[in-house]
Amino acid sequence: MATTAIAPTTLAEEIEDEIVVPTIPMSYEEYLAWCEAEEGNRGEWVDGEVIPFMTTSARHQRIHRFLFGLIANYLDLRRVGEVFSQTFEMRSRERAAREPDLVVLLDIHRDRLERVRIRGAADLAVEIISPDSVTRDRRVKLAEYAAAGVPEYWVVDPREGRERLEVLVLDAGGEYRAVEPDADGRLHSTVLPGLWVDPAWLIVDELPSVVRLSTEMATGA
């Protein structure tokens, strides 16, 4: 599988309309209590501050549900791991309680699984960009997940006019490299062999059938 260095960032252009959400100073224990206080309280705790999450768009939710179903079906067929969603915590480092949109933990790393979190690196993390998370997902988490040793990181940008899907794999030097598309434009996972994603899905009006795609991938069609 071919990979390339991550293209020079155009982050300055991408964040020109980014929404800045103020952080809230609190301890980790206060953060846990904050999450329990009201159903709508969601965010991440990093270095003594909570980064509250904005409400996500319908498009964001559809893509999240679609990718969750695609990965869950793959794992159900192969019995090699589990996928967890949103409010499940990943302690990528001691003072960072992240909540990726999706995380996959393979069975060979089940010792990292606790009741409400993964202690350490997941095998795959997926972040779907929101209007307030461009810098966080493209720069901060990119560096943090690489340092933690997350082998594969998907960055999905569903924002209108900025649609983009990247599959990044960690190289021997501890840096992410972008997976190159195959002849059909598909990006293949290294952590989940046989699973692929198509960036074209981000610009269609209706996402394809998860069942059909799962069957196609299972048979190698």
C-alpha positions as CSV (number, residue, x, y, z in Angstrom):
1,M,0.0,0.0,0.0
2,A,1.4,3.4,-1.1
3,T,1.6,6.3,1.3
4,T,2.8,9.9,0.9
5,A,3.8,12.6,3.3
6,I,0.9,14.7,4.4
7,A,0.4,17.6,2.0
8,P,1.4,21.0,3.2
9,T,-1.4,22.3,5.4
10,T,-3.8,24.9,4.2
11,L,-5.1,25.3,7.7
12,A,-5.1,29.1,7.5
13,E,-7.8,28.9,4.8
14,E,-9.7,26.1,6.5
15,I,-10.1,27.9,9.8
16,E,-11.1,31.3,8.4
17,D,-14.7,30.6,9.5
18,E,-13.8,28.3,12.4
19,I,-16.0,28.9,15.5
20,V,-14.0,29.4,18.7
21,V,-15.6,27.9,21.8
22,P,-14.3,29.1,25.1
23,T,-12.7,26.5,27.4
24,I,-13.7,25.9,31.0
25,P,-11.1,25.4,33.7
26,M,-11.8,22.4,35.9
27,S,-10.2,19.3,37.3
28,Y,-10.7,15.9,35.8
29,E,-13.1,15.0,38.7
30,E,-15.1,18.2,38.1
31,Y,-15.2,17.3,34.4
32,L,-16.7,13.9,35.1
33,A,-19.3,15.5,37.3
34,W,-20.0,18.1,34.6
35,C,-20.6,15.4,32.0
36,E,-23.1,13.7,34.4
37,A,-24.9,16.9,35.4
38,E,-26.8,17.5,32.2
39,E,-27.4,15.2,29.2
40,G,-26.2,17.9,26.8
41,N,-22.8,18.4,28.5
42,R,-20.2,16.9,26.2
43,G,-16.6,17.8,25.7
44,E,-13.0,16.8,26.2
45,W,-10.7,17.4,29.2
46,V,-7.2,18.5,28.3
47,D,-4.6,19.9,30.7
48,G,-7.0,21.2,33.3
49,E,-9.6,22.6,30.8
50,V,-12.8,21.3,29.2
51,I,-13.3,21.9,25.6
52,P,-17.2,21.9,25.2
53,F,-18.6,20.3,22.0
54,M,-21.0,22.2,19.7
55,T,-24.2,20.5,18.6
56,T,-23.4,18.6,15.4
57,S,-25.2,19.0,12.1
58,A,-27.5,16.5,10.5
59,R,-24.8,15.8,7.8
60,H,-22.2,15.1,10.6
61,Q,-24.6,12.7,12.3
62,R,-25.4,10.8,9.0
63,I,-21.7,10.3,8.2
64,H,-21.0,9.3,11.8
65,R,-23.8,6.7,11.7
66,F,-22.7,5.5,8.3
67,L,-19.0,5.0,9.3
68,F,-20.0,3.4,12.6
69,G,-22.2,0.9,10.8
70,L,-19.5,0.1,8.2
71,I,-16.8,-0.5,10.8
72,A,-19.2,-2.4,13.1
73,N,-20.2,-4.7,10.3
74,Y,-16.6,-5.4,9.4
75,L,-15.7,-6.2,13.0
76,D,-18.8,-8.3,13.5
77,L,-17.9,-10.5,10.5
78,R,-14.3,-10.9,11.4
79,R,-14.5,-10.9,15.2
80,V,-11.2,-9.0,15.6
81,G,-12.2,-6.0,17.8
82,E,-14.8,-3.4,18.8
83,V,-15.8,0.0,17.7
84,F,-16.9,2.7,20.3
85,S,-18.7,5.9,19.6
86,Q,-18.4,9.5,20.8
87,T,-18.9,9.6,24.6
88,F,-16.4,6.8,25.1
89,E,-13.1,8.2,26.4
90,M,-9.6,7.6,25.1
91,R,-6.8,8.6,27.5
92,S,-4.2,9.3,24.8
93,R,-2.0,10.7,27.5
94,E,-2.3,11.2,31.3
95,R,-3.8,14.8,31.1
96,A,-5.9,14.3,28.0
97,A,-9.4,12.7,28.0
98,R,-10.3,12.6,24.4
99,E,-13.7,11.5,22.9
100,P,-13.1,10.8,19.2
101,D,-16.1,10.4,17.0
102,L,-15.2,6.7,16.6
103,V,-12.4,4.5,18.1
104,V,-11.5,0.9,17.3
105,L,-9.7,-1.3,19.7
106,L,-8.5,-4.7,18.4
107,D,-8.8,-7.8,20.5
108,I,-5.0,-8.1,20.8
109,H,-5.1,-4.8,22.8
110,R,-8.1,-5.6,25.0
111,D,-6.0,-5.1,28.1
112,R,-6.3,-1.3,27.4
113,L,-10.1,-1.5,27.7
114,E,-11.7,-0.2,30.9
115,R,-15.4,0.2,31.7
116,V,-15.8,3.8,30.3
117,R,-12.5,4.4,28.5
118,I,-9.5,3.1,26.6
119,R,-6.4,3.6,28.6
120,G,-3.7,4.4,26.1
121,A,-3.9,4.3,22.3
122,A,-6.8,3.0,20.2
123,D,-5.9,1.1,17.0
124,L,-8.0,3.5,14.9
125,A,-9.4,6.9,15.7
126,V,-11.9,8.8,13.5
127,E,-12.6,12.5,13.8
128,I,-15.4,14.2,11.9
129,I,-14.7,17.9,11.7
130,S,-17.2,20.4,13.1
131,P,-17.1,24.1,12.6
132,D,-15.3,24.5,16.0
133,S,-12.9,21.6,15.6
134,V,-10.7,22.2,12.5
135,T,-7.5,23.2,14.4
136,R,-8.1,20.6,17.1
137,D,-8.7,17.7,14.6
138,R,-6.1,18.7,11.9
139,R,-3.2,19.8,14.1
140,V,-3.6,19.2,17.8
141,K,-5.0,15.7,17.7
142,L,-2.8,14.8,14.7
143,A,0.3,15.4,16.9
144,E,-1.2,14.0,20.0
145,Y,-2.5,10.7,18.5
146,A,0.9,10.3,16.7
147,A,2.7,10.7,20.0
148,A,0.4,8.3,21.7
149,G,1.0,5.7,19.0
150,V,-2.4,5.5,17.4
151,P,-1.6,3.5,14.2
152,E,-4.3,4.9,12.0
153,Y,-6.2,8.2,12.0
154,W,-9.1,9.2,9.7
155,V,-9.9,12.8,9.4
156,V,-13.3,13.4,7.8
157,D,-14.4,16.9,6.8
158,P,-18.1,17.1,5.7
159,R,-18.4,20.8,5.6
160,E,-20.0,22.1,2.4
161,G,-17.3,23.1,-0.1
162,R,-14.5,21.6,2.0
163,E,-15.4,17.9,1.7
164,R,-12.3,15.8,2.3
165,L,-11.5,12.4,3.8
166,E,-8.0,11.3,4.7
167,V,-6.7,8.0,6.0
168,L,-3.4,8.6,7.8
169,V,-1.1,5.8,9.0
170,L,1.8,6.1,11.4
171,D,5.2,5.4,9.9
172,A,8.3,4.0,11.6
173,G,9.4,7.5,12.5
174,G,6.2,8.2,14.4
175,E,4.7,10.5,11.9
176,Y,1.4,10.2,10.0
177,R,1.5,9.6,6.2
178,A,-1.5,9.8,3.9
179,V,-2.7,6.6,2.2
180,E,-2.8,7.0,-1.5
181,P,-6.1,6.1,-3.3
182,D,-6.3,3.0,-5.4
183,A,-7.3,3.1,-9.1
184,D,-11.0,3.5,-8.1
185,G,-10.2,6.4,-5.7
186,R,-10.7,4.3,-2.6
187,L,-8.6,4.6,0.6
188,H,-7.7,1.3,2.2
189,S,-7.3,0.8,5.9
190,T,-4.1,-0.9,7.2
191,V,-5.5,-1.6,10.7
192,L,-8.6,-3.3,9.2
193,P,-7.5,-5.1,6.1
194,G,-10.1,-5.3,3.4
195,L,-12.0,-2.2,4.7
196,W,-11.9,0.8,2.5
197,V,-13.5,4.2,2.3
198,D,-14.3,6.4,-0.6
199,P,-13.9,10.2,-0.4
200,A,-16.7,10.6,-3.0
201,W,-19.2,9.6,-0.3
202,L,-18.9,13.0,1.2
203,I,-20.3,14.8,-1.8
204,V,-23.3,12.5,-2.7
205,D,-26.8,13.3,-1.7
206,E,-27.5,9.8,-0.3
207,L,-24.8,7.6,1.4
208,P,-24.6,4.1,0.0
209,S,-26.0,1.0,1.8
210,V,-23.8,-0.2,4.6
211,V,-25.1,-3.7,4.1
212,R,-24.2,-3.7,0.4
213,L,-20.8,-2.3,1.0
214,S,-20.1,-4.8,3.8
215,T,-20.9,-7.6,1.5
216,E,-18.8,-6.2,-1.2
217,M,-15.8,-5.8,1.1
218,A,-16.3,-9.3,2.6
219,T,-16.2,-10.9,-0.8
220,G,-13.5,-8.7,-2.2
221,A,-15.8,-7.6,-5.0
